[in-house]
């Protein structure tokens, strides 16, 4: 009995010292330890190695897409967060990029693509981009999202920066030729902007709504614009073995601000 009590006292002393040590760690060290522990347990689902990746951006429908659930489904791992009242979100997660992104609030849903970490916006223009890429992959937007973690063809396309840039340029050209407006930046996916400011990418969304590319009642792309973007992608199929073909997906690296 005495030996048992002595062992319990030793265990209690060790526990107290460990708790004191953990309380003394800086917040950044605690975050790193937590991420490592989660990684050891398999992260947020999916197969393959994961690492901490930081994402941030703006969700907007011409006005801030506030309190939207922003969900990432990646080559390996999943994660989600909620946009604030200004439509901004920030997230660090254990995943392997590339990813597809869904922002949902009530009956409204927008989609986007995340080739890697950093700024990833979710807007009607990224919705058109997602439809274009789905067309390139000879699939539908819903099928692209439902089977993304196992879609090596999609991973190859989104892991190639030249392909992503070409897809954004194609959407800008489509909008320009169809609705006779100029988009302020071809990198609408990764350029930071302020929703509701009437400047930069936000001004582009306002003009798109006035010309009919965006349905002013919903803030989503019109059915005509959505169909045109999907069809344009289908006419430019992705060829992984072509001059700008990719070799496969890549692990993300945290590039959050």
N, C-alpha and C positions, 0 to 999 in steps of 0.2 A: 504493500500500500504506500509506504513512504517513497519508494522508487517511482511509483506512478505519479504521485503528487509532484515530485521533483521534476519529472519529465514535462508535466503540464506547465509548470512555472517557466521552464526553459523555452517551451514553444511560445508561451505568452510574451516573453521578453523579446524573442525574435520577431513576432508579429508586430509588436509596438515599434521596434526599430525600423522595420520595413515601412510601416505607415508613416513614420516620421520622415524617412528618406523620400518617399513619394511626395509628401506635402511640400518638401523643399525643392522639388524640381521646377524649373521654369515652365510656363505654359507651352512654349514651342516644343520642349522635350517631351512633355506629356502627350501632345498631339502626335509627335513622331512615333512614340511608343504605342499609342492606340492604333495608328495606321498599320504598324508592323504586326501587331497582334491580330488585327482584322485580316491582314494579308495571309498570315499563317493559317487562319481558319477558312480561307477560300474567298475572302472578299465578298462582293455583292452578287455573287452568282456567276455562272458561265465558266467556260474552261479556259486554260492557258494562263500564263503569268500575268500578274497585274502590278501596277505601281501607282503611287499617288499622282493624280493629274488634276490641275485646277482649270475650271471653266468660269467664265463670267460673260455677261452680255445683257442685251435689252430685248424684252418681248413687247411687241407693239402691233396694234391694229390701226395705226394712224393716231391713236391715243395710247397711253400706256396699257398694256395687257396685264393689269394688276391682279395679284393674288392667284396667279395661274400656277398649276403644278407643272414644273419643268422636269421632264423625265428623260434620262439618257439610257439607251440600250446600246451596248458596245460589243466589240468583237469578243471581249471577255469582261463580264461584270455589268452591273446596272447601278444606277443611282438617281436620286431625285431631290428637288428642293422646291421652294415656292418663291415666285417673284414678289417684289415689294410694291408699294403703292405707285411707284414711278416706273414699274415694269422691269426693274433691274433684278438680276439674280447673281449669285456667286456660289460656287460649289467646288469642293475638293473631294475626290473619290478615288477608290482603288479600282481601276479599270484598265483595259488595254484598248486604245483607240485603233481604228476609227469608230464613231458612234453615230446613231440616228437620234434625233431629239423630237420630243412631243411636248407642246405647251397646251394645257387644257384648263378651261374655267367655264363651268356650266356647259352650254351647248356649243361653245366655240373651241375649236382645236386648230392649232398651227403646227407645222412640221419644219424641221431644219436638219442640217448635217454638221457633224463635228469631225473633221479630218484628224484633228489633234487638240491639244489643250489651247487655252487662250480665249480670245473674244469669239463667242459664237452667238449671233443674234437669231431671233425667231420672229419673223415678220411675214407679210404676204409675199414679199420677194423671195424669201427662203422657201416658202411653200411652192412657188413656181420652180425654184431650183430643184427641190426634192422631186417634183413631178418630172422635170426634164431628165434627171439622173435615173429615175425609175424607168423612163422610156428607153434610155440608153442601155439599160440592163434587161430590156424586154420583159418587164414585169409591171405590176401595178404598185402604187404607193403603199397600199395596205399590205400587200405581199412582201414588199421590201422590208417593212417594219416588223412584220410578224416572224420573219425568219432571218433577221439580220445577223445574229451571232454565228449562224452556220453558212452564211453566204460569202464564200471566198471571192466570188466575182465582184461583189459590192465592196469588199474590203480592199481589193486591188485597185479599183477605181478611186475610192476616197483616200487611199494612201499615196496617190500620185498628185502632187500639187499642181502640175501642169493640167491634168484632167479637170480638177476642181476649178481652176481659173478659167479654163475653156468653157466649162458649163455655166459659170457666172456670166461670162461674156455673151454666151448664146442667149441667155435670158434677157440681158440688157438689150441686145440687138432685136430680139423678138418684140419687146415692149416698145422700143423706139420705132420699129417699122410698122407695128400694128396701131399704136396709139399716138405716134408722132410727138413723143416727149423724150427728153434726155435725162438719164439717171446720173446723179452727181458722182457716183463711184461704182466701178465694176466690182469692187470687193465689198458688196453689201452684206456678205456673210460675216466678215471679220472686222469691219470698221465700227468703232465705238460711236454712238450717237445718243442724243437725249430725246426720249419719246415725248411728243407733245410740244416740242420747242419750235417747230416750224422751220428748222434749219437742217442742212445736210440730208442725211438719209431719211429723216422725218419729213422733210419737205417733199422728197420723192414720193412717199406714201400718200401725202395729201394730193399731189398732182395725179397719181394713179387712180385715186378715188374719183376725182373730177372727170377723168377721161373714160371711166367705165371699166378699167382693168381690175379695179377692186370694187366690190359691191358695197356701197356706202351704208347699207342697212346692217351688214354683218361685219364689215372690215376684212372679209376674206376675199381671195381672188375670185373674179367672176367665173362662171362655168366655161365661158368662151376662152378666157385667158388660160384657165387650168387645162382645158382640152388641147389648146394650141401648144402649150409647153410640153405636155406629154407626147404629143405627136412629133414635135420637133426633136425630142430626144430619141424617139423611135427611128427617125430618119438619120440619126447620127449614132449608131450602135457602138458601144465600147468594145474595143479589141485589145485584150491584155497583151497580146503579142505584137501589137503595132508599135510605131515609133514612139508613142507616148504612153505605152502600156506600163503597168506597174508590176512589181514582183510579189506584192502581198502587203498585208497590214503591218502596222508598226506599233510598238508600245508607246504610250503617251509619256510626255514629260510635263511636270507641273510648270506652267508659265503664268500662273495667276499674278495679278498685280499686288 
